[in-house]
Amino acid sequence: MRPNFEKMSGKELREYAIAHRGDKDIDEVLNVLYSRRSPDSEAIWFHPPKTKEEEQEQFELFKRIVDEKTGNKTADN
């Protein structure tokens, strides 16, 4: 009997994909797994800085984003 990939957790899908790499249904497993990833529209893109000032600004912005996501408070907050 074939498993229901839609009902499997992400961890179960990854384990199944690794264990069944050569199976004919691997494409379906990977499609379900990939469809659950975060969309790129949520990503924050950083381009290579052109100056030292841009580098410092990006570092500060990155640090602030990480602090917000992890719940850390910085001295300037």
C-alpha positions in Angstrom: 0.0 0.0 0.0 1.3 3.4 -1.0 1.5 6.1 1.8 -0.5 9.3 1.6 2.3 11.9 1.1 0.0 14.8 1.8 -0.6 13.6 5.3 3.0 12.9 6.1 5.1 15.4 8.1 8.1 17.1 6.6 10.4 14.9 8.6 8.6 11.8 7.4 8.7 13.0 3.8 12.5 13.6 4.0 13.1 10.2 5.5 10.9 8.5 2.9 12.6 10.3 0.1 16.0 9.3 1.4 15.0 5.7 1.9 13.2 5.4 -1.5 15.5 7.4 -3.8 15.1 5.0 -6.7 11.4 4.5 -6.5 9.1 5.6 -9.3 7.1 7.8 -6.9 10.1 9.9 -5.8 9.0 12.8 -8.0 5.6 13.0 -6.2 7.3 12.8 -2.8 9.7 15.6 -3.7 6.9 17.8 -5.2 4.9 17.5 -1.9 8.0 18.3 0.1 9.1 21.3 -2.0 5.5 22.7 -2.1 5.7 23.1 1.7 8.8 25.3 1.7 8.6 29.0 2.5 8.1 31.1 -0.6 10.9 33.3 -1.8 8.6 36.3 -1.4 9.2 36.0 2.4 13.0 36.1 1.9 15.1 39.1 2.5 17.7 39.5 -0.1 21.1 41.2 0.6 23.2 42.3 -2.3 26.9 42.6 -2.1 27.8 46.0 -0.6 29.6 48.5 -2.7 31.1 50.5 0.1 32.2 50.0 3.7 29.2 52.1 4.7 26.8 49.8 2.9 28.5 46.8 4.5 28.0 48.3 7.9 24.3 49.2 7.2 23.6 45.7 5.9 25.3 44.2 9.0 23.2 46.3 11.3 20.0 45.5 9.4 20.8 41.8 9.4 21.6 41.9 13.1 18.3 43.7 13.9 16.3 41.1 11.8 18.0 38.2 13.6 17.4 39.8 17.0 13.7 40.3 16.1 13.3 36.7 14.9 15.0 35.2 17.9 13.5 37.6 20.5 16.9 39.0 21.5 17.0 42.6 22.7 20.0 44.8 21.8 21.4 47.6 23.9 19.9 50.2 21.5 16.3 48.8 21.8 
